[in-house]
Amino acid sequence: MKVNEFAHQLGMVSSKVRYYDRMGLIQGERQDNNYRNFTPQDALNIYHAQMLRSFDMSIQESLNAKNEELDQIDEWVGAHAESLEEQIRWQEIKLLRLKEMQAYFQMMKDGRERIAQFSRDNSYNVWNFGTGAVRTPGVQKAVEILSENMPFSYIAIKIGLQSVIEDRRPLDVSIGLGILERNKKKLNLKLPAEVERKEGGEILQYMLEISDPFQLTRSDLNPLLAECRQRNIELKEDLIGRIYLSYMKNGMFVHGIGVSVEL
């Protein structure tokens, strides 16, 4: 039969069969009338190569597998399974982060319940821009590590408590990068020792939109401060939060921010 007829029987395009032929995977003999003598063994070889290729084995590896002992093939499969498990872990974190962003989008679109209570994981935040930010070698290293591991890390924001108390205009704001401890563990990241862990727990988070986070004023935080007064929550530390995303709203570029206080 001709190559296209053989390919049709296999259920694939003829160009793929020709490719396998060039690579030496099949041995169909050419006849004088331009027909090839393909055998069931050729079909088996192609199907076997297709199966291995579907697990991301290279064409050369799939060719070599014909001559490998079972232990060698098992070693390759085990290494690939481990690599795939790691990829799945990364994709699961990405999916979680996307769902977190969707939850934020819904809150902002609804325009209701912008103050919500929930439990926050332990975290590590590195402040490298804004008021009081210090660029030591350890901080620089941490920034590089977290910058390379987005979206598993996030954009962090810190608002100085003293500036809120004194009603400074603008408030003291720093931004940087942060990561939740569960994500740090999943990625097995080694942050410098000077990056302190912030203990998690129950928090109140206030969602707001602002065009320039470095021009925040106390009035921007009034809903959160009023909720704290109502609940008799005493502010003892700087306000920590996250900048979720930036987007256009009513013709203005804004940043969607979640600012939190501990309960």
C-alpha angles and dihedrals in degrees: 000000000000122000094256091052091050090047090051091054090050092049096239140102118277093237089065091051090050089050092053088046092054090048090054096245093127129038106204109161118230115237127209092253093058092259122127127223100230117178135202086254089061089053091049092050092052094047090048091050090048090053093051091044090054086064089054095259109153119246089249091051090049090051091049091049089071088068100037128107117242092252091057093049090046090053091053092047091049093051091048092048090053091049091049092050089054091050090050091052090053092047091050090055091048090051091050091050091049091051090049089054091048090052089053091048091053093050092051094045093049092049090210136105094015088162110068135169121223144141118269126204123234110278145191119220129186119196113206106151130051138014114007095356112152123200106209119161089257092052091047091051092049091050090052092050094049094042089056092050104056133165087033088060122051142210108266129202130197125194115197110241093212091056089053092050092048092043093231118186108251106017120236104268131179128179132195141129132297142178134202114242094239090057092044089055094046090053092040090228119180109211121189114271092246090067101093124211116241111215116237129221141123114341142170113231123199118200117211139162122223134165096220119024090193090063096055116144133195090255089062087061097044096111091054094044091049091051090051091052091049091052093042091241113163114213108229105159141038114284111256126197149140135258102223103185144329123234146144121280122178090341094310128108109236140175120228108223135183113203118188142194127196120248 
